[in-house]
Amino acid sequence: MKKYRCVVCGYVYDPAVGDDLSGIPPGTAFEDLPDDWTCPMCGASKSEFEPVD
């Protein structure tokens, strides 16, 4: 599963880790995050994320 980086603050969403602060369990692909999910660091929307190579 691909990691995604917030272009606003640099936070990297790692699907292997999930997002404990938002109740997203490990193993959740970025594409499977709820549409209203936001960056746990700065609050940016999913549209503000880009894939990490």
C-alpha beads as a LAMMPS data file, in Angstrom:
LAMMPS data file: protein, C-alpha beads

53 atoms
52 bonds

1 atom types
1 bond types

-500.0 500.0 xlo xhi
-500.0 500.0 ylo yhi
-500.0 500.0 zlo zhi

Masses

1 110.0

Atoms # bond

1 1 1 0.000 0.000 0.000
2 1 1 1.241 3.447 -0.957
3 1 1 2.040 6.213 1.546
4 1 1 0.640 9.719 1.040
5 1 1 2.110 13.056 2.163
6 1 1 0.207 16.177 3.172
7 1 1 1.399 19.010 0.919
8 1 1 0.481 21.548 3.606
9 1 1 2.493 20.257 6.589
10 1 1 4.449 17.221 5.382
11 1 1 2.632 14.598 7.488
12 1 1 2.909 11.155 5.880
13 1 1 -0.055 8.791 6.106
14 1 1 1.321 5.252 6.311
15 1 1 -1.375 2.599 5.754
16 1 1 0.688 0.077 7.731
17 1 1 0.310 2.338 10.792
18 1 1 -3.128 3.897 10.208
19 1 1 -4.195 7.017 12.123
20 1 1 -4.716 6.256 15.789
21 1 1 -5.876 9.812 16.516
22 1 1 -8.778 9.437 14.087
23 1 1 -9.544 5.808 14.911
24 1 1 -8.230 4.511 11.578
25 1 1 -6.803 1.011 12.110
26 1 1 -3.509 -0.203 10.618
27 1 1 -3.959 -1.742 7.180
28 1 1 -6.376 0.951 5.938
29 1 1 -5.423 2.124 2.441
30 1 1 -5.494 5.875 1.805
31 1 1 -8.216 5.342 -0.795
32 1 1 -10.367 3.665 1.875
33 1 1 -10.194 6.567 4.335
34 1 1 -13.534 8.354 4.826
35 1 1 -14.083 11.316 2.486
36 1 1 -14.215 13.645 5.488
37 1 1 -10.908 12.403 6.939
38 1 1 -8.430 15.223 7.540
39 1 1 -4.721 15.419 8.264
40 1 1 -4.249 14.753 11.991
41 1 1 -1.486 17.364 12.156
42 1 1 -2.931 20.374 10.312
43 1 1 -6.521 19.516 9.365
44 1 1 -5.973 19.555 5.583
45 1 1 -8.446 17.558 3.486
46 1 1 -7.648 14.326 1.623
47 1 1 -7.336 16.349 -1.592
48 1 1 -4.234 18.021 -0.117
49 1 1 -2.308 14.713 -0.095
50 1 1 -0.009 13.336 -2.775
51 1 1 1.491 9.848 -3.206
52 1 1 4.994 9.323 -1.881
53 1 1 7.369 7.635 -4.327

Bonds

1 1 1 2
2 1 2 3
3 1 3 4
4 1 4 5
5 1 5 6
6 1 6 7
7 1 7 8
8 1 8 9
9 1 9 10
10 1 10 11
11 1 11 12
12 1 12 13
13 1 13 14
14 1 14 15
15 1 15 16
16 1 16 17
17 1 17 18
18 1 18 19
19 1 19 20
20 1 20 21
21 1 21 22
22 1 22 23
23 1 23 24
24 1 24 25
25 1 25 26
26 1 26 27
27 1 27 28
28 1 28 29
29 1 29 30
30 1 30 31
31 1 31 32
32 1 32 33
33 1 33 34
34 1 34 35
35 1 35 36
36 1 36 37
37 1 37 38
38 1 38 39
39 1 39 40
40 1 40 41
41 1 41 42
42 1 42 43
43 1 43 44
44 1 44 45
45 1 45 46
46 1 46 47
47 1 47 48
48 1 48 49
49 1 49 50
50 1 50 51
51 1 51 52
52 1 52 53
